[in-house]
Amino acid sequence: MPRLLALGLAASLLSIAWLLNPPGDNPPATHISAADILATIENAPAGRVSDQQIRHIDAGGHNVGVGVVQRPPSTSLGAIQHHKQTEVYYVVSGQGTMVTGGELTNGRELNPEGAVVRTLTGPSAVGGIEGGESREVGPGDMVIVPAGSPHGFSEITETITYIVVRVDPERFVELK
């Protein structure tokens, strides 16, 4: 049942992005099948962080990406801050403590020519978080992370898998 809800959520978010297009701009809808999402989840390598982009499309005026992230249990995690990209997470399975907001500390810019920036995150910096808000997240939870908001997990108690929708207003990330 959570997987069906996750798939419905992904479809709804893509529909919202399509509705936000300027009048007269009618790009085609994009369908991501349940089979594609489940295959991405099942093919994620075990025991390490996996961030697999399923699609990244031109949604008219901005790009939208959908992917699956899987993170193993850990207590030694950092944070990331996307300068222009907003992310929406839907937790499919697992749980952890997510920290959002506050200030990015000891920030280091990711290589703008690197694969992570070009295919997933857009221009971003990594570091730690000071003064953020912590919350437990688990199956069925959603988190909206606005552009510029530092975020990360301070602890993952059980391998967490979530669908991520990335809104890329500057169209920086490569289409897929």
Chimera marker file (.cmm) of the C-alpha trace (Angstrom):
<marker_set name="trace">
<marker id="1" x="0.000" y="0.000" z="0.000" r="1" g="1" b="0" radius="0.5"/>
<marker id="2" x="2.776" y="2.567" z="0.785" r="1" g="1" b="0" radius="0.5"/>
<marker id="3" x="4.272" y="1.943" z="-2.657" r="1" g="1" b="0" radius="0.5"/>
<marker id="4" x="0.939" y="2.715" z="-4.335" r="1" g="1" b="0" radius="0.5"/>
<marker id="5" x="0.669" y="5.910" z="-2.316" r="1" g="1" b="0" radius="0.5"/>
<marker id="6" x="4.227" y="6.822" z="-3.306" r="1" g="1" b="0" radius="0.5"/>
<marker id="7" x="3.495" y="6.245" z="-6.964" r="1" g="1" b="0" radius="0.5"/>
<marker id="8" x="0.320" y="8.313" z="-6.755" r="1" g="1" b="0" radius="0.5"/>
<marker id="9" x="2.249" y="11.086" z="-5.040" r="1" g="1" b="0" radius="0.5"/>
<marker id="10" x="4.922" y="11.153" z="-7.738" r="1" g="1" b="0" radius="0.5"/>
<marker id="11" x="2.260" y="11.340" z="-10.439" r="1" g="1" b="0" radius="0.5"/>
<marker id="12" x="0.457" y="14.134" z="-8.572" r="1" g="1" b="0" radius="0.5"/>
<marker id="13" x="3.619" y="16.186" z="-8.172" r="1" g="1" b="0" radius="0.5"/>
<marker id="14" x="4.436" y="15.868" z="-11.858" r="1" g="1" b="0" radius="0.5"/>
<marker id="15" x="0.864" y="16.942" z="-12.658" r="1" g="1" b="0" radius="0.5"/>
<marker id="16" x="1.227" y="20.023" z="-10.445" r="1" g="1" b="0" radius="0.5"/>
<marker id="17" x="4.462" y="20.943" z="-12.194" r="1" g="1" b="0" radius="0.5"/>
<marker id="18" x="2.678" y="20.613" z="-15.532" r="1" g="1" b="0" radius="0.5"/>
<marker id="19" x="-0.180" y="22.864" z="-14.359" r="1" g="1" b="0" radius="0.5"/>
<marker id="20" x="2.305" y="25.598" z="-13.439" r="1" g="1" b="0" radius="0.5"/>
<marker id="21" x="3.393" y="26.032" z="-17.073" r="1" g="1" b="0" radius="0.5"/>
<marker id="22" x="2.722" y="29.412" z="-18.699" r="1" g="1" b="0" radius="0.5"/>
<marker id="23" x="-0.501" y="29.591" z="-20.775" r="1" g="1" b="0" radius="0.5"/>
<marker id="24" x="0.004" y="28.369" z="-24.318" r="1" g="1" b="0" radius="0.5"/>
<marker id="25" x="2.967" y="26.177" z="-23.382" r="1" g="1" b="0" radius="0.5"/>
<marker id="26" x="1.775" y="22.589" z="-23.691" r="1" g="1" b="0" radius="0.5"/>
<marker id="27" x="4.632" y="20.130" z="-23.192" r="1" g="1" b="0" radius="0.5"/>
<marker id="28" x="3.581" y="16.476" z="-23.179" r="1" g="1" b="0" radius="0.5"/>
<marker id="29" x="2.903" y="14.697" z="-19.892" r="1" g="1" b="0" radius="0.5"/>
<marker id="30" x="5.526" y="12.279" z="-18.635" r="1" g="1" b="0" radius="0.5"/>
<marker id="31" x="4.583" y="8.906" z="-17.211" r="1" g="1" b="0" radius="0.5"/>
<marker id="32" x="6.843" y="7.053" z="-14.801" r="1" g="1" b="0" radius="0.5"/>
<marker id="33" x="5.507" y="3.548" z="-14.301" r="1" g="1" b="0" radius="0.5"/>
<marker id="34" x="5.257" y="1.701" z="-11.018" r="1" g="1" b="0" radius="0.5"/>
<marker id="35" x="7.554" y="-0.887" z="-12.577" r="1" g="1" b="0" radius="0.5"/>
<marker id="36" x="10.240" y="1.772" z="-13.222" r="1" g="1" b="0" radius="0.5"/>
<marker id="37" x="10.054" y="3.050" z="-9.644" r="1" g="1" b="0" radius="0.5"/>
<marker id="38" x="10.072" y="-0.426" z="-8.110" r="1" g="1" b="0" radius="0.5"/>
<marker id="39" x="12.955" y="-1.548" z="-10.344" r="1" g="1" b="0" radius="0.5"/>
<marker id="40" x="14.959" y="1.497" z="-9.263" r="1" g="1" b="0" radius="0.5"/>
<marker id="41" x="14.304" y="0.685" z="-5.596" r="1" g="1" b="0" radius="0.5"/>
<marker id="42" x="15.129" y="-3.009" z="-6.036" r="1" g="1" b="0" radius="0.5"/>
<marker id="43" x="18.323" y="-2.308" z="-8.020" r="1" g="1" b="0" radius="0.5"/>
<marker id="44" x="19.775" y="0.138" z="-5.484" r="1" g="1" b="0" radius="0.5"/>
<marker id="45" x="23.123" y="-1.144" z="-4.201" r="1" g="1" b="0" radius="0.5"/>
<marker id="46" x="22.898" y="-2.384" z="-0.611" r="1" g="1" b="0" radius="0.5"/>
<marker id="47" x="24.926" y="-0.905" z="2.211" r="1" g="1" b="0" radius="0.5"/>
<marker id="48" x="25.689" y="2.508" z="0.706" r="1" g="1" b="0" radius="0.5"/>
<marker id="49" x="23.944" y="5.706" z="-0.309" r="1" g="1" b="0" radius="0.5"/>
<marker id="50" x="22.241" y="5.424" z="-3.673" r="1" g="1" b="0" radius="0.5"/>
<marker id="51" x="20.623" y="8.388" z="-5.485" r="1" g="1" b="0" radius="0.5"/>
<marker id="52" x="19.168" y="7.204" z="-8.783" r="1" g="1" b="0" radius="0.5"/>
<marker id="53" x="17.454" y="9.688" z="-11.087" r="1" g="1" b="0" radius="0.5"/>
<marker id="54" x="14.594" y="8.025" z="-12.983" r="1" g="1" b="0" radius="0.5"/>
<marker id="55" x="13.630" y="10.996" z="-15.163" r="1" g="1" b="0" radius="0.5"/>
<marker id="56" x="14.473" y="14.700" z="-15.377" r="1" g="1" b="0" radius="0.5"/>
<marker id="57" x="12.188" y="16.516" z="-17.808" r="1" g="1" b="0" radius="0.5"/>
<marker id="58" x="11.518" y="19.935" z="-19.278" r="1" g="1" b="0" radius="0.5"/>
<marker id="59" x="8.260" y="20.917" z="-17.586" r="1" g="1" b="0" radius="0.5"/>
<marker id="60" x="7.988" y="24.294" z="-19.332" r="1" g="1" b="0" radius="0.5"/>
<marker id="61" x="9.670" y="27.188" z="-17.547" r="1" g="1" b="0" radius="0.5"/>
<marker id="62" x="11.564" y="24.803" z="-15.253" r="1" g="1" b="0" radius="0.5"/>
<marker id="63" x="12.758" y="21.204" z="-15.143" r="1" g="1" b="0" radius="0.5"/>
<marker id="64" x="11.447" y="18.508" z="-12.808" r="1" g="1" b="0" radius="0.5"/>
<marker id="65" x="13.273" y="15.342" z="-11.799" r="1" g="1" b="0" radius="0.5"/>
<marker id="66" x="12.032" y="12.201" z="-10.074" r="1" g="1" b="0" radius="0.5"/>
<marker id="67" x="14.367" y="9.736" z="-8.444" r="1" g="1" b="0" radius="0.5"/>
<marker id="68" x="14.821" y="7.291" z="-5.605" r="1" g="1" b="0" radius="0.5"/>
<marker id="69" x="17.295" y="7.715" z="-2.751" r="1" g="1" b="0" radius="0.5"/>
<marker id="70" x="18.300" y="4.917" z="-0.407" r="1" g="1" b="0" radius="0.5"/>
<marker id="71" x="20.489" y="5.448" z="2.664" r="1" g="1" b="0" radius="0.5"/>
<marker id="72" x="21.780" y="2.718" z="5.017" r="1" g="1" b="0" radius="0.5"/>
<marker id="73" x="21.776" y="3.074" z="8.822" r="1" g="1" b="0" radius="0.5"/>
<marker id="74" x="24.327" y="5.625" z="10.010" r="1" g="1" b="0" radius="0.5"/>
<marker id="75" x="25.047" y="8.259" z="12.636" r="1" g="1" b="0" radius="0.5"/>
<marker id="76" x="27.858" y="9.983" z="10.760" r="1" g="1" b="0" radius="0.5"/>
<marker id="77" x="26.079" y="12.119" z="8.193" r="1" g="1" b="0" radius="0.5"/>
<marker id="78" x="26.568" y="15.587" z="6.760" r="1" g="1" b="0" radius="0.5"/>
<marker id="79" x="24.262" y="18.121" z="5.173" r="1" g="1" b="0" radius="0.5"/>
<marker id="80" x="23.693" y="19.632" z="1.745" r="1" g="1" b="0" radius="0.5"/>
<marker id="81" x="22.296" y="22.959" z="0.588" r="1" g="1" b="0" radius="0.5"/>
<marker id="82" x="20.958" y="23.281" z="-2.960" r="1" g="1" b="0" radius="0.5"/>
<marker id="83" x="21.246" y="26.895" z="-4.061" r="1" g="1" b="0" radius="0.5"/>
<marker id="84" x="18.342" y="26.951" z="-6.540" r="1" g="1" b="0" radius="0.5"/>
<marker id="85" x="16.676" y="23.532" z="-6.461" r="1" g="1" b="0" radius="0.5"/>
<marker id="86" x="13.685" y="22.620" z="-4.262" r="1" g="1" b="0" radius="0.5"/>
<marker id="87" x="13.225" y="18.983" z="-3.243" r="1" g="1" b="0" radius="0.5"/>
<marker id="88" x="10.144" y="17.059" z="-2.111" r="1" g="1" b="0" radius="0.5"/>
<marker id="89" x="10.680" y="13.734" z="-0.323" r="1" g="1" b="0" radius="0.5"/>
<marker id="90" x="8.159" y="10.941" z="0.142" r="1" g="1" b="0" radius="0.5"/>
<marker id="91" x="9.425" y="8.229" z="2.505" r="1" g="1" b="0" radius="0.5"/>
<marker id="92" x="8.627" y="4.754" z="1.173" r="1" g="1" b="0" radius="0.5"/>
<marker id="93" x="10.338" y="2.687" z="3.880" r="1" g="1" b="0" radius="0.5"/>
<marker id="94" x="12.756" y="2.949" z="6.800" r="1" g="1" b="0" radius="0.5"/>
<marker id="95" x="13.240" y="5.789" z="9.226" r="1" g="1" b="0" radius="0.5"/>
<marker id="96" x="15.650" y="8.361" z="10.510" r="1" g="1" b="0" radius="0.5"/>
<marker id="97" x="16.089" y="11.804" z="11.995" r="1" g="1" b="0" radius="0.5"/>
<marker id="98" x="16.145" y="14.571" z="9.402" r="1" g="1" b="0" radius="0.5"/>
<marker id="99" x="17.517" y="18.029" z="10.131" r="1" g="1" b="0" radius="0.5"/>
<marker id="100" x="16.374" y="21.007" z="8.033" r="1" g="1" b="0" radius="0.5"/>
<marker id="101" x="17.020" y="24.738" z="8.132" r="1" g="1" b="0" radius="0.5"/>
<marker id="102" x="19.547" y="26.534" z="10.272" r="1" g="1" b="0" radius="0.5"/>
<marker id="103" x="22.943" y="27.403" z="8.837" r="1" g="1" b="0" radius="0.5"/>
<marker id="104" x="25.298" y="25.305" z="6.738" r="1" g="1" b="0" radius="0.5"/>
<marker id="105" x="28.634" y="25.088" z="8.588" r="1" g="1" b="0" radius="0.5"/>
<marker id="106" x="32.057" y="24.434" z="7.067" r="1" g="1" b="0" radius="0.5"/>
<marker id="107" x="30.404" y="24.606" z="3.649" r="1" g="1" b="0" radius="0.5"/>
<marker id="108" x="32.265" y="23.330" z="0.609" r="1" g="1" b="0" radius="0.5"/>
<marker id="109" x="30.910" y="23.910" z="-2.893" r="1" g="1" b="0" radius="0.5"/>
<marker id="110" x="30.421" y="20.799" z="-5.004" r="1" g="1" b="0" radius="0.5"/>
<marker id="111" x="32.305" y="20.728" z="-8.306" r="1" g="1" b="0" radius="0.5"/>
<marker id="112" x="29.961" y="22.476" z="-10.786" r="1" g="1" b="0" radius="0.5"/>
<marker id="113" x="31.250" y="20.195" z="-13.560" r="1" g="1" b="0" radius="0.5"/>
<marker id="114" x="30.877" y="17.015" z="-11.479" r="1" g="1" b="0" radius="0.5"/>
<marker id="115" x="28.318" y="14.310" z="-12.203" r="1" g="1" b="0" radius="0.5"/>
<marker id="116" x="26.384" y="14.868" z="-8.953" r="1" g="1" b="0" radius="0.5"/>
<marker id="117" x="25.769" y="18.540" z="-9.761" r="1" g="1" b="0" radius="0.5"/>
<marker id="118" x="25.042" y="17.965" z="-13.464" r="1" g="1" b="0" radius="0.5"/>
<marker id="119" x="22.716" y="14.959" z="-13.031" r="1" g="1" b="0" radius="0.5"/>
<marker id="120" x="21.115" y="15.320" z="-9.576" r="1" g="1" b="0" radius="0.5"/>
<marker id="121" x="21.509" y="18.321" z="-7.292" r="1" g="1" b="0" radius="0.5"/>
<marker id="122" x="22.366" y="21.374" z="-9.350" r="1" g="1" b="0" radius="0.5"/>
<marker id="123" x="24.764" y="23.878" z="-7.735" r="1" g="1" b="0" radius="0.5"/>
<marker id="124" x="25.106" y="22.885" z="-4.069" r="1" g="1" b="0" radius="0.5"/>
<marker id="125" x="27.362" y="22.994" z="-1.027" r="1" g="1" b="0" radius="0.5"/>
<marker id="126" x="27.979" y="20.323" z="1.622" r="1" g="1" b="0" radius="0.5"/>
<marker id="127" x="28.931" y="20.648" z="5.283" r="1" g="1" b="0" radius="0.5"/>
<marker id="128" x="27.203" y="20.431" z="8.655" r="1" g="1" b="0" radius="0.5"/>
<marker id="129" x="24.090" y="22.081" z="10.093" r="1" g="1" b="0" radius="0.5"/>
<marker id="130" x="23.880" y="24.407" z="13.059" r="1" g="1" b="0" radius="0.5"/>
<marker id="131" x="20.535" y="25.474" z="14.494" r="1" g="1" b="0" radius="0.5"/>
<marker id="132" x="18.321" y="23.321" z="12.267" r="1" g="1" b="0" radius="0.5"/>
<marker id="133" x="15.079" y="21.600" z="13.225" r="1" g="1" b="0" radius="0.5"/>
<marker id="134" x="15.197" y="17.825" z="13.821" r="1" g="1" b="0" radius="0.5"/>
<marker id="135" x="12.263" y="15.523" z="13.159" r="1" g="1" b="0" radius="0.5"/>
<marker id="136" x="11.734" y="11.789" z="12.886" r="1" g="1" b="0" radius="0.5"/>
<marker id="137" x="10.619" y="10.692" z="9.423" r="1" g="1" b="0" radius="0.5"/>
<marker id="138" x="9.277" y="7.334" z="8.339" r="1" g="1" b="0" radius="0.5"/>
<marker id="139" x="6.979" y="5.605" z="5.842" r="1" g="1" b="0" radius="0.5"/>
<marker id="140" x="4.292" y="7.893" z="4.445" r="1" g="1" b="0" radius="0.5"/>
<marker id="141" x="5.966" y="11.123" z="5.593" r="1" g="1" b="0" radius="0.5"/>
<marker id="142" x="6.702" y="13.950" z="3.174" r="1" g="1" b="0" radius="0.5"/>
<marker id="143" x="9.254" y="16.718" z="3.527" r="1" g="1" b="0" radius="0.5"/>
<marker id="144" x="9.465" y="19.804" z="1.303" r="1" g="1" b="0" radius="0.5"/>
<marker id="145" x="12.963" y="21.304" z="1.311" r="1" g="1" b="0" radius="0.5"/>
<marker id="146" x="13.002" y="24.802" z="-0.235" r="1" g="1" b="0" radius="0.5"/>
<marker id="147" x="16.000" y="25.914" z="-2.280" r="1" g="1" b="0" radius="0.5"/>
<marker id="148" x="18.698" y="27.327" z="-0.005" r="1" g="1" b="0" radius="0.5"/>
<marker id="149" x="17.647" y="25.296" z="3.059" r="1" g="1" b="0" radius="0.5"/>
<marker id="150" x="20.421" y="23.101" z="4.503" r="1" g="1" b="0" radius="0.5"/>
<marker id="151" x="19.201" y="19.557" z="5.112" r="1" g="1" b="0" radius="0.5"/>
<marker id="152" x="20.432" y="16.087" z="5.957" r="1" g="1" b="0" radius="0.5"/>
<marker id="153" x="20.014" y="13.167" z="8.310" r="1" g="1" b="0" radius="0.5"/>
<marker id="154" x="21.604" y="13.190" z="11.767" r="1" g="1" b="0" radius="0.5"/>
<marker id="155" x="20.757" y="9.517" z="12.219" r="1" g="1" b="0" radius="0.5"/>
<marker id="156" x="19.285" y="6.740" z="10.121" r="1" g="1" b="0" radius="0.5"/>
<marker id="157" x="18.119" y="3.887" z="12.322" r="1" g="1" b="0" radius="0.5"/>
<marker id="158" x="16.785" y="1.667" z="9.536" r="1" g="1" b="0" radius="0.5"/>
<marker id="159" x="17.687" y="1.816" z="5.825" r="1" g="1" b="0" radius="0.5"/>
<marker id="160" x="15.543" y="4.635" z="4.478" r="1" g="1" b="0" radius="0.5"/>
<marker id="161" x="14.173" y="4.752" z="0.940" r="1" g="1" b="0" radius="0.5"/>
<marker id="162" x="12.415" y="7.817" z="-0.400" r="1" g="1" b="0" radius="0.5"/>
<marker id="163" x="11.154" y="9.181" z="-3.682" r="1" g="1" b="0" radius="0.5"/>
<marker id="164" x="12.574" y="12.624" z="-4.408" r="1" g="1" b="0" radius="0.5"/>
<marker id="165" x="11.018" y="15.181" z="-6.732" r="1" g="1" b="0" radius="0.5"/>
<marker id="166" x="13.471" y="17.928" z="-7.691" r="1" g="1" b="0" radius="0.5"/>
<marker id="167" x="12.243" y="21.248" z="-9.079" r="1" g="1" b="0" radius="0.5"/>
<marker id="168" x="15.032" y="22.858" z="-11.104" r="1" g="1" b="0" radius="0.5"/>
<marker id="169" x="13.997" y="26.441" z="-12.049" r="1" g="1" b="0" radius="0.5"/>
<marker id="170" x="17.324" y="27.248" z="-13.714" r="1" g="1" b="0" radius="0.5"/>
<marker id="171" x="17.273" y="24.082" z="-15.826" r="1" g="1" b="0" radius="0.5"/>
<marker id="172" x="20.797" y="23.262" z="-14.714" r="1" g="1" b="0" radius="0.5"/>
<marker id="173" x="20.464" y="19.485" z="-14.324" r="1" g="1" b="0" radius="0.5"/>
<marker id="174" x="20.732" y="17.413" z="-17.502" r="1" g="1" b="0" radius="0.5"/>
<marker id="175" x="17.497" y="16.011" z="-18.913" r="1" g="1" b="0" radius="0.5"/>
<marker id="176" x="16.966" y="12.268" z="-18.768" r="1" g="1" b="0" radius="0.5"/>
<link id1="1" id2="2" r="1" g="1" b="0" radius="0.2"/>
<link id1="2" id2="3" r="1" g="1" b="0" radius="0.2"/>
<link id1="3" id2="4" r="1" g="1" b="0" radius="0.2"/>
<link id1="4" id2="5" r="1" g="1" b="0" radius="0.2"/>
<link id1="5" id2="6" r="1" g="1" b="0" radius="0.2"/>
<link id1="6" id2="7" r="1" g="1" b="0" radius="0.2"/>
<link id1="7" id2="8" r="1" g="1" b="0" radius="0.2"/>
<link id1="8" id2="9" r="1" g="1" b="0" radius="0.2"/>
<link id1="9" id2="10" r="1" g="1" b="0" radius="0.2"/>
<link id1="10" id2="11" r="1" g="1" b="0" radius="0.2"/>
<link id1="11" id2="12" r="1" g="1" b="0" radius="0.2"/>
<link id1="12" id2="13" r="1" g="1" b="0" radius="0.2"/>
<link id1="13" id2="14" r="1" g="1" b="0" radius="0.2"/>
<link id1="14" id2="15" r="1" g="1" b="0" radius="0.2"/>
<link id1="15" id2="16" r="1" g="1" b="0" radius="0.2"/>
<link id1="16" id2="17" r="1" g="1" b="0" radius="0.2"/>
<link id1="17" id2="18" r="1" g="1" b="0" radius="0.2"/>
<link id1="18" id2="19" r="1" g="1" b="0" radius="0.2"/>
<link id1="19" id2="20" r="1" g="1" b="0" radius="0.2"/>
<link id1="20" id2="21" r="1" g="1" b="0" radius="0.2"/>
<link id1="21" id2="22" r="1" g="1" b="0" radius="0.2"/>
<link id1="22" id2="23" r="1" g="1" b="0" radius="0.2"/>
<link id1="23" id2="24" r="1" g="1" b="0" radius="0.2"/>
<link id1="24" id2="25" r="1" g="1" b="0" radius="0.2"/>
<link id1="25" id2="26" r="1" g="1" b="0" radius="0.2"/>
<link id1="26" id2="27" r="1" g="1" b="0" radius="0.2"/>
<link id1="27" id2="28" r="1" g="1" b="0" radius="0.2"/>
<link id1="28" id2="29" r="1" g="1" b="0" radius="0.2"/>
<link id1="29" id2="30" r="1" g="1" b="0" radius="0.2"/>
<link id1="30" id2="31" r="1" g="1" b="0" radius="0.2"/>
<link id1="31" id2="32" r="1" g="1" b="0" radius="0.2"/>
<link id1="32" id2="33" r="1" g="1" b="0" radius="0.2"/>
<link id1="33" id2="34" r="1" g="1" b="0" radius="0.2"/>
<link id1="34" id2="35" r="1" g="1" b="0" radius="0.2"/>
<link id1="35" id2="36" r="1" g="1" b="0" radius="0.2"/>
<link id1="36" id2="37" r="1" g="1" b="0" radius="0.2"/>
<link id1="37" id2="38" r="1" g="1" b="0" radius="0.2"/>
<link id1="38" id2="39" r="1" g="1" b="0" radius="0.2"/>
<link id1="39" id2="40" r="1" g="1" b="0" radius="0.2"/>
<link id1="40" id2="41" r="1" g="1" b="0" radius="0.2"/>
<link id1="41" id2="42" r="1" g="1" b="0" radius="0.2"/>
<link id1="42" id2="43" r="1" g="1" b="0" radius="0.2"/>
<link id1="43" id2="44" r="1" g="1" b="0" radius="0.2"/>
<link id1="44" id2="45" r="1" g="1" b="0" radius="0.2"/>
<link id1="45" id2="46" r="1" g="1" b="0" radius="0.2"/>
<link id1="46" id2="47" r="1" g="1" b="0" radius="0.2"/>
<link id1="47" id2="48" r="1" g="1" b="0" radius="0.2"/>
<link id1="48" id2="49" r="1" g="1" b="0" radius="0.2"/>
<link id1="49" id2="50" r="1" g="1" b="0" radius="0.2"/>
<link id1="50" id2="51" r="1" g="1" b="0" radius="0.2"/>
<link id1="51" id2="52" r="1" g="1" b="0" radius="0.2"/>
<link id1="52" id2="53" r="1" g="1" b="0" radius="0.2"/>
<link id1="53" id2="54" r="1" g="1" b="0" radius="0.2"/>
<link id1="54" id2="55" r="1" g="1" b="0" radius="0.2"/>
<link id1="55" id2="56" r="1" g="1" b="0" radius="0.2"/>
<link id1="56" id2="57" r="1" g="1" b="0" radius="0.2"/>
<link id1="57" id2="58" r="1" g="1" b="0" radius="0.2"/>
<link id1="58" id2="59" r="1" g="1" b="0" radius="0.2"/>
<link id1="59" id2="60" r="1" g="1" b="0" radius="0.2"/>
<link id1="60" id2="61" r="1" g="1" b="0" radius="0.2"/>
<link id1="61" id2="62" r="1" g="1" b="0" radius="0.2"/>
<link id1="62" id2="63" r="1" g="1" b="0" radius="0.2"/>
<link id1="63" id2="64" r="1" g="1" b="0" radius="0.2"/>
<link id1="64" id2="65" r="1" g="1" b="0" radius="0.2"/>
<link id1="65" id2="66" r="1" g="1" b="0" radius="0.2"/>
<link id1="66" id2="67" r="1" g="1" b="0" radius="0.2"/>
<link id1="67" id2="68" r="1" g="1" b="0" radius="0.2"/>
<link id1="68" id2="69" r="1" g="1" b="0" radius="0.2"/>
<link id1="69" id2="70" r="1" g="1" b="0" radius="0.2"/>
<link id1="70" id2="71" r="1" g="1" b="0" radius="0.2"/>
<link id1="71" id2="72" r="1" g="1" b="0" radius="0.2"/>
<link id1="72" id2="73" r="1" g="1" b="0" radius="0.2"/>
<link id1="73" id2="74" r="1" g="1" b="0" radius="0.2"/>
<link id1="74" id2="75" r="1" g="1" b="0" radius="0.2"/>
<link id1="75" id2="76" r="1" g="1" b="0" radius="0.2"/>
<link id1="76" id2="77" r="1" g="1" b="0" radius="0.2"/>
<link id1="77" id2="78" r="1" g="1" b="0" radius="0.2"/>
<link id1="78" id2="79" r="1" g="1" b="0" radius="0.2"/>
<link id1="79" id2="80" r="1" g="1" b="0" radius="0.2"/>
<link id1="80" id2="81" r="1" g="1" b="0" radius="0.2"/>
<link id1="81" id2="82" r="1" g="1" b="0" radius="0.2"/>
<link id1="82" id2="83" r="1" g="1" b="0" radius="0.2"/>
<link id1="83" id2="84" r="1" g="1" b="0" radius="0.2"/>
<link id1="84" id2="85" r="1" g="1" b="0" radius="0.2"/>
<link id1="85" id2="86" r="1" g="1" b="0" radius="0.2"/>
<link id1="86" id2="87" r="1" g="1" b="0" radius="0.2"/>
<link id1="87" id2="88" r="1" g="1" b="0" radius="0.2"/>
<link id1="88" id2="89" r="1" g="1" b="0" radius="0.2"/>
<link id1="89" id2="90" r="1" g="1" b="0" radius="0.2"/>
<link id1="90" id2="91" r="1" g="1" b="0" radius="0.2"/>
<link id1="91" id2="92" r="1" g="1" b="0" radius="0.2"/>
<link id1="92" id2="93" r="1" g="1" b="0" radius="0.2"/>
<link id1="93" id2="94" r="1" g="1" b="0" radius="0.2"/>
<link id1="94" id2="95" r="1" g="1" b="0" radius="0.2"/>
<link id1="95" id2="96" r="1" g="1" b="0" radius="0.2"/>
<link id1="96" id2="97" r="1" g="1" b="0" radius="0.2"/>
<link id1="97" id2="98" r="1" g="1" b="0" radius="0.2"/>
<link id1="98" id2="99" r="1" g="1" b="0" radius="0.2"/>
<link id1="99" id2="100" r="1" g="1" b="0" radius="0.2"/>
<link id1="100" id2="101" r="1" g="1" b="0" radius="0.2"/>
<link id1="101" id2="102" r="1" g="1" b="0" radius="0.2"/>
<link id1="102" id2="103" r="1" g="1" b="0" radius="0.2"/>
<link id1="103" id2="104" r="1" g="1" b="0" radius="0.2"/>
<link id1="104" id2="105" r="1" g="1" b="0" radius="0.2"/>
<link id1="105" id2="106" r="1" g="1" b="0" radius="0.2"/>
<link id1="106" id2="107" r="1" g="1" b="0" radius="0.2"/>
<link id1="107" id2="108" r="1" g="1" b="0" radius="0.2"/>
<link id1="108" id2="109" r="1" g="1" b="0" radius="0.2"/>
<link id1="109" id2="110" r="1" g="1" b="0" radius="0.2"/>
<link id1="110" id2="111" r="1" g="1" b="0" radius="0.2"/>
<link id1="111" id2="112" r="1" g="1" b="0" radius="0.2"/>
<link id1="112" id2="113" r="1" g="1" b="0" radius="0.2"/>
<link id1="113" id2="114" r="1" g="1" b="0" radius="0.2"/>
<link id1="114" id2="115" r="1" g="1" b="0" radius="0.2"/>
<link id1="115" id2="116" r="1" g="1" b="0" radius="0.2"/>
<link id1="116" id2="117" r="1" g="1" b="0" radius="0.2"/>
<link id1="117" id2="118" r="1" g="1" b="0" radius="0.2"/>
<link id1="118" id2="119" r="1" g="1" b="0" radius="0.2"/>
<link id1="119" id2="120" r="1" g="1" b="0" radius="0.2"/>
<link id1="120" id2="121" r="1" g="1" b="0" radius="0.2"/>
<link id1="121" id2="122" r="1" g="1" b="0" radius="0.2"/>
<link id1="122" id2="123" r="1" g="1" b="0" radius="0.2"/>
<link id1="123" id2="124" r="1" g="1" b="0" radius="0.2"/>
<link id1="124" id2="125" r="1" g="1" b="0" radius="0.2"/>
<link id1="125" id2="126" r="1" g="1" b="0" radius="0.2"/>
<link id1="126" id2="127" r="1" g="1" b="0" radius="0.2"/>
<link id1="127" id2="128" r="1" g="1" b="0" radius="0.2"/>
<link id1="128" id2="129" r="1" g="1" b="0" radius="0.2"/>
<link id1="129" id2="130" r="1" g="1" b="0" radius="0.2"/>
<link id1="130" id2="131" r="1" g="1" b="0" radius="0.2"/>
<link id1="131" id2="132" r="1" g="1" b="0" radius="0.2"/>
<link id1="132" id2="133" r="1" g="1" b="0" radius="0.2"/>
<link id1="133" id2="134" r="1" g="1" b="0" radius="0.2"/>
<link id1="134" id2="135" r="1" g="1" b="0" radius="0.2"/>
<link id1="135" id2="136" r="1" g="1" b="0" radius="0.2"/>
<link id1="136" id2="137" r="1" g="1" b="0" radius="0.2"/>
<link id1="137" id2="138" r="1" g="1" b="0" radius="0.2"/>
<link id1="138" id2="139" r="1" g="1" b="0" radius="0.2"/>
<link id1="139" id2="140" r="1" g="1" b="0" radius="0.2"/>
<link id1="140" id2="141" r="1" g="1" b="0" radius="0.2"/>
<link id1="141" id2="142" r="1" g="1" b="0" radius="0.2"/>
<link id1="142" id2="143" r="1" g="1" b="0" radius="0.2"/>
<link id1="143" id2="144" r="1" g="1" b="0" radius="0.2"/>
<link id1="144" id2="145" r="1" g="1" b="0" radius="0.2"/>
<link id1="145" id2="146" r="1" g="1" b="0" radius="0.2"/>
<link id1="146" id2="147" r="1" g="1" b="0" radius="0.2"/>
<link id1="147" id2="148" r="1" g="1" b="0" radius="0.2"/>
<link id1="148" id2="149" r="1" g="1" b="0" radius="0.2"/>
<link id1="149" id2="150" r="1" g="1" b="0" radius="0.2"/>
<link id1="150" id2="151" r="1" g="1" b="0" radius="0.2"/>
<link id1="151" id2="152" r="1" g="1" b="0" radius="0.2"/>
<link id1="152" id2="153" r="1" g="1" b="0" radius="0.2"/>
<link id1="153" id2="154" r="1" g="1" b="0" radius="0.2"/>
<link id1="154" id2="155" r="1" g="1" b="0" radius="0.2"/>
<link id1="155" id2="156" r="1" g="1" b="0" radius="0.2"/>
<link id1="156" id2="157" r="1" g="1" b="0" radius="0.2"/>
<link id1="157" id2="158" r="1" g="1" b="0" radius="0.2"/>
<link id1="158" id2="159" r="1" g="1" b="0" radius="0.2"/>
<link id1="159" id2="160" r="1" g="1" b="0" radius="0.2"/>
<link id1="160" id2="161" r="1" g="1" b="0" radius="0.2"/>
<link id1="161" id2="162" r="1" g="1" b="0" radius="0.2"/>
<link id1="162" id2="163" r="1" g="1" b="0" radius="0.2"/>
<link id1="163" id2="164" r="1" g="1" b="0" radius="0.2"/>
<link id1="164" id2="165" r="1" g="1" b="0" radius="0.2"/>
<link id1="165" id2="166" r="1" g="1" b="0" radius="0.2"/>
<link id1="166" id2="167" r="1" g="1" b="0" radius="0.2"/>
<link id1="167" id2="168" r="1" g="1" b="0" radius="0.2"/>
<link id1="168" id2="169" r="1" g="1" b="0" radius="0.2"/>
<link id1="169" id2="170" r="1" g="1" b="0" radius="0.2"/>
<link id1="170" id2="171" r="1" g="1" b="0" radius="0.2"/>
<link id1="171" id2="172" r="1" g="1" b="0" radius="0.2"/>
<link id1="172" id2="173" r="1" g="1" b="0" radius="0.2"/>
<link id1="173" id2="174" r="1" g="1" b="0" radius="0.2"/>
<link id1="174" id2="175" r="1" g="1" b="0" radius="0.2"/>
<link id1="175" id2="176" r="1" g="1" b="0" radius="0.2"/>
</marker_set>
